């Protein structure tokens, strides 16, 4: 019986993890760069967000997606605010996704849970980031269109980012589900 090479040589497993982190970070950033005009702003379609489902399979994707978001956000009109808060938001929501789904076996259930976490917690954080950026007059910030207070601004941003995020999560969920049928995403 042949042994798994990662069991006999732990460094192979480490190299595989680092490689997967780099590949997913690069794919996230590349997709975002390609659709850059639609990937930033209060109404956005960031197709790369569909990759957030990967965190339901392996915790390494938390790092990969956080790194991918950071790289993609280097061209964000919000600058440092998006570098810090966009990245932190991704790490938080994908971390929660991983924790909630780590014992879930069914791919569809993982994707549904991931979608709920990203669409609620992730977009709440993004809306808070936009509200902060606008209220401190950050370069690249945009008005929410709301005439109310802070909560009304946050709600306006939240509602404006949701449709694009849900579309990205549905498309990404279909791709990740199909991929999970041919590749063990947890390895």
C-alpha positions in Angstrom: 0.0 0.0 0.0 1.4 3.3 -1.0 1.5 6.1 1.5 0.3 9.7 0.9 3.4 11.8 0.2 2.1 14.5 2.6 2.1 12.0 5.4 5.7 11.0 4.9 7.0 14.5 4.3 5.2 17.3 6.1 7.0 19.9 4.1 5.0 18.8 1.0 1.8 19.6 2.8 3.1 23.0 3.7 4.2 23.7 0.2 0.7 22.6 -1.1 -1.0 24.9 1.4 1.2 27.9 0.5 0.6 27.2 -3.2 -3.2 27.0 -2.8 -3.2 30.2 -0.8 -1.2 32.0 -3.5 -3.3 30.6 -6.4 -6.6 31.6 -4.8 -5.3 35.0 -3.8 -4.1 35.6 -7.3 -7.4 34.3 -8.9 -9.4 36.6 -6.6 -7.2 39.6 -7.4 -7.1 38.9 -11.1 -10.9 38.5 -11.4 -11.4 41.8 -9.5 -8.8 43.6 -11.7 -10.5 42.4 -14.9 -13.9 43.7 -13.8 -12.4 46.7 -12.0 -15.0 49.3 -13.2 -17.7 47.2 -11.6 -15.8 45.9 -8.6 -15.7 49.0 -6.5 -18.2 51.5 -5.2 -21.6 51.5 -3.6 -23.2 49.5 -6.4 -20.7 46.8 -7.3 -20.5 43.4 -8.9 -17.3 41.8 -7.6 -17.6 38.3 -9.2 -14.5 37.2 -7.2 -16.7 37.3 -4.1 -18.0 33.9 -5.3 -14.7 32.4 -4.1 -15.7 33.2 -0.5 -17.5 29.8 -0.4 -14.1 28.1 -0.3 -13.6 29.0 3.3 -16.3 26.4 4.1 -13.9 23.7 3.0 -10.5 24.7 4.4 -9.3 27.4 6.8 -6.3 28.1 4.5 -8.8 29.9 2.2 -9.4 32.5 4.9 -5.8 33.6 4.4 -6.0 33.2 0.6 -9.2 35.3 0.3 -7.9 38.0 2.8 -4.7 38.3 0.8 -6.7 38.4 -2.5 -8.9 41.1 -1.2 -5.9 43.1 0.1 -4.2 42.9 -3.3 -7.4 43.7 -5.2 -8.1 46.7 -2.9 -4.7 48.2 -3.6 -6.5 49.9 -6.6 -9.6 50.8 -4.6 -10.7 54.4 -4.7 -11.0 54.3 -0.9 -7.3 53.6 -0.5 -6.1 52.6 3.0 -9.7 52.3 4.3 -10.4 49.5 1.9 -7.0 47.9 2.4 -7.6 47.7 6.1 -11.3 47.3 6.6 -12.1 45.4 3.4 -9.4 42.9 4.2 -10.5 42.6 7.9 -14.1 42.2 6.9 -13.2 39.3 4.5 -11.1 37.6 7.2 -13.9 37.9 9.7 -16.7 36.7 7.4 -14.7 33.8 6.0 -13.5 32.9 9.5 -17.1 32.7 10.7 -18.0 30.7 7.6 -15.2 28.2 8.3 -16.2 27.9 12.0 -19.9 27.4 11.3 -19.4 24.9 8.5 -16.4 22.8 9.6 -18.6 19.9 10.6 -21.1 20.2 7.7 -20.6 17.5 5.1 -23.0 18.5 2.3 -21.7 20.9 -0.3 -25.0 22.7 -0.8 -25.5 23.3 2.9 -21.9 24.7 3.1 -22.7 27.1 0.2 -26.0 28.2 1.7 -24.4 28.9 5.1 -21.5 30.7 3.4 -23.9 32.8 1.4 -25.9 33.8 4.5 -22.7 34.7 6.4 -21.2 36.7 3.6 -24.5 38.5 2.6 -25.3 39.5 6.2 -22.1 39.9 8.2 -19.8 40.6 5.3 -22.0 43.2 3.7 -22.8 44.8 7.0 -19.0 45.3 7.5 -18.7 46.7 4.0 -21.6 49.1 4.5 -20.0 50.2 7.8 -16.7 50.8 5.9 -18.5 52.9 3.3 -20.3 54.9 6.0 -17.1 55.6 7.9 -15.3 56.6 4.7 -18.0 59.0 3.7 -18.3 60.5 7.1 -14.6 61.2 7.5 -14.5 62.6 4.0 -12.0 60.0 2.8 -10.7 60.4 -0.7 -12.7 58.3 -3.1 -15.7 58.1 -0.7 -19.2 58.5 -2.3 -22.5 59.7 -0.8 -25.0 57.0 0.2 -27.9 59.0 -1.1 -29.5 58.9 2.3 -30.7 62.1 4.0 -30.9 60.4 7.4 -28.4 59.8 10.1 -25.6 57.2 10.3 -27.9 54.2 10.4 -29.8 55.4 7.4 -26.5 55.9 5.5 -25.3 52.4 6.6 -28.7 50.9 5.5 -28.5 52.6 2.1 -25.0 51.3 1.5 -26.0 47.8 2.7 -29.0 47.7 0.3 -26.9 49.0 -2.6 -24.2 46.3 -2.3 -26.5 43.3 -1.7 -27.8 42.6 -5.2 -24.3 42.4 -6.7 -23.0 40.3 -3.8 -25.9 37.9 -4.0 -25.4 37.5 -7.8 -21.7 36.8 -7.2 -22.5 34.3 -4.4 -25.0 32.4 -6.6 -22.6 32.3 -9.5 -19.7 31.3 -7.3 -21.8 28.8 -5.4 -22.6 27.0 -8.7 -18.9 26.9 -9.7 -17.7 25.8 -6.2 -20.4 23.2 -6.0 -19.4 21.7 -9.4 -15.7 21.9 -8.4 -16.4 20.1 -5.1 -17.8 17.2 -7.1 -14.5 16.6 -8.9 -11.8 18.0 -6.4 -11.5 17.5 -2.7 -11.6 21.2 -1.6 -10.7 20.3 2.0 -7.3 18.9 1.0 
